[in-house]
Amino acid sequence: MLNVFNGLQEFLATGGNVLFVIMIATFAMWTFILERFAYYLFAHKPTKARLKAEWDARTDKTSWRAQAIRDEMISQIKERTDSNVGIIKTLVALAPLLGLLGTVTGMIEVFDVMALSGSSNARLMAGGVFKATIPTMAGMMAALSGLYFSTVLPRWSARETQRFADELSHY
């Protein structure tokens, strides 16, 4: 376990401070993705069942008020299935931008080395170039790891909301 921690610490040191920010953003993104799976596995069916039982217990299902209550129930399901999806999409879009920020900071280090040494010595610049490429790679990998879920989760939400709306009879 100590070797894993030391390896992670070395990796973060090679990529600079931006790599730490990318790691936190990726951790947050995956926390929200896993929260969505936990919702669908544990909370979605009981919520649907409770609201459907509430609707089925109503005697009046045709009045304007009843339809407003039905719409509100559908809205509750939509709100719960859409929860945190926007945050996931934002973090997926943010990851490559953070990688680009790491590239810029690494290249600034390269230019600092060039300015201090007065030459373009490849050995001196290698550390900055390495520091520039690692965050770019990490940002792209973070975005790619969440890209699938940022497209699938909104579809699941729309599908589950529509299914629930179909389950509630109009009359």
JOVEN-V862944 format. One record per backbone hydrogen bond with DSSP energy under -1.0 kcal/mol. CO is the residue of the C=O (numbers start at 1). NH is the residue of the N-H. Records with the same first field share a line. If there is no record, write none. Layout:
# JOVEN-V862944
CO->NH ; NH
This chain:
# JOVEN-V862944
1->5
2->6
3->7
4->8
5->9
6->10
7->11
8->12
9->13
10->14
11->15
17->21
18->22
19->23
20->24
21->25
22->26
23->27
24->28
25->29
26->30
27->31
28->32
29->33
30->34
31->35
32->36
33->37
34->38
35->39
36->40
37->41
38->42
39->43 ; 44
43->47
44->48
45->49
46->50
47->51
48->52
49->53
50->54
51->55
52->56
53->57
55->58
63->67
64->68
65->69
66->70
67->71
68->72
69->73
70->74
71->75
72->76
73->77
74->78
75->79
76->80
77->81
78->82
82->85
84->88
85->89
86->90
87->91
88->92
89->93
90->94
91->95
94->98
95->99
96->100
97->101
98->102
99->103
100->104
101->105
102->106
103->107
104->108
105->109
106->110
107->111
108->112
109->113
110->114
111->115
112->116
113->117
114->118
121->125
122->126
125->129
126->130
127->131
128->132
129->133
130->134
133->137
134->138
135->139
136->140
137->141
138->142
139->143
140->144
141->145
142->146
143->147
146->150
148->152
149->153
152->156
153->157
154->158
155->159
156->160
157->161
158->162
159->163
160->164
161->165
162->166
163->167
164->168
